[in-house]
Amino acid sequence: MRSAVLVWMIMMVVAAAVVVAEQENKSSSGGVHWTSAKEEQDLLLRNHDTTQQDGDDFNDDEMDGGFSSLDSMLQWAIGHSDPSKLKETAQDVKRSASNKDRQLELQEWMDKLKTPTDAQFMKIAVDDLNNSSISLEDRHRALHELLILVEHIDNANDLHKLGGLVVVIKELNHPNTEVRRLSAWVLGTASQNNPTVQKQVLEHGALEKLIKMVKSTSVDEAIKALYAVSALIRNNFAGQELFYSESGVGMLQDLLSNSSIDIRLRKKAVFLVGDLAESHLENNSNAEPILFSDGDFLKSVVDLTASKDLDLQEKALIAIKNLLQLRTAKAIVFRDKCALDVALERMRQQLMDLMQDKVQKDYASDLESLRLEVELVFHGKLAKVTMVPT
């Protein structure tokens, strides 16, 4: 019973705190009316008299603690509380209620400002591309957004699920050059080192269209188309077989043998050759394409070492090194048809001169190391062919 009275008294103090808070809001002076000393004495005397009448023990009729009414109990609780602590309690009660309201308000704003997911952004872009009435500028914007989003492999995998892959492939036939360029770029980025997307794009027949786009009169469109082709067939033997059967060989021969073609395209072409040869080196079970044994094709690769562009020379050397290591490679063809020994010596002399230049010294030195590697592989393979049995 005594504990019940204590709980009731605590509740009264909290109630008193709320009353004080309300009085503070309503009072113009900001003061609080506290119980006087006389009132306290009267309350104590009344409590003492009641106690004398009823005895020392509590019973069920003493739940009010000896107070004549709840109001008198409230006044007693206020009068016997520390004013500063009571005021602090009142402020805490007000602050708690205010914080809850603020939290609800902030949550509402957060819900309104919630950023859409990548999938939602992609869906918006796909819907725009499906809308034939949107402006050309908005179509470009939608493709740019997809280009950024599909750099993440999870988003690239979601492109087909959202219906975007078919839409982007269809855009390869758009009359606007920039739309075609961006579409090829999106496909190349999504396919980069992603067998799942590679398979999906190949199954939709985009490779043939991309190979044709490499011959575009727009160099920028051709560059992105070749980028997409390379991304589609890299480390993908099914894609490579399709490439060889879909005029891919002719495309490479044209790019490598025609010196008037933009050098950026020639760099990408010879890089692709080196990449294809490396794929066959890593997987000996696959038959090597006849292209890599064709003398004219090999000569077009070796001739790139005569370029004054060091980056193109480096890519050509890497391709030659990989081609020389193939099972079907014939060192005699490289010597007699391609004059590789002459090309390597010419390059050595050029690099020796460049190493005297402080600006190009380091790069020229690295290229010379690569040239020596190619020379060793070439002479090693040539020695096996010309070795006379005893």
Salt bridges, closest charged atoms under 4 A:
ASP42 OD2 - LYS38 NZ 3.37
ASP92 OD1 - ARG95 NH1 2.69
GLU105 OE1 - ARG102 NH1 3.28
ASP127 OD1 - LYS123 NZ 2.85
ASP128 OD2 - ARG141 NH2 2.81
ASP138 OD1 - ARG141 NE 3.80
GLU145 OE2 - ARG141 NH1 2.99
ASP154 OD2 - HIS152 ND1 3.98
ASP158 OD1 - LYS161 NZ 3.61
GLU171 OE2 - ARG139 NH1 3.06
GLU178 OE2 - ARG181 NH2 2.75
GLU203 OE2 - LYS199 NZ 2.43
GLU208 OE2 - LYS212 NZ 3.73
ASP220 OD1 - ARG264 NH1 3.88
GLU221 OE2 - ARG180 NE 2.92
ASP262 OD1 - ARG264 NE 3.01
ASP275 OD1 - ARG234 NE 3.20
GLU288 OE2 - ARG327 NH1 3.92
ASP296 OD1 - LYS337 NZ 3.04
ASP303 OD2 - LYS299 NZ 2.99
ASP309 OD1 - LYS267 NZ 3.38
ASP311 OD2 - LYS267 NZ 3.28
ASP311 OD1 - LYS315 NZ 2.85
ASP336 OD1 - ARG335 NE 2.85
GLU345 OE2 - ARG348 NH2 2.83
GLU368 OE1 - ARG371 NE 2.85
GLU373 OE1 - LYS321 NZ 2.53
GLU375 OE2 - ARG371 NH1 3.30
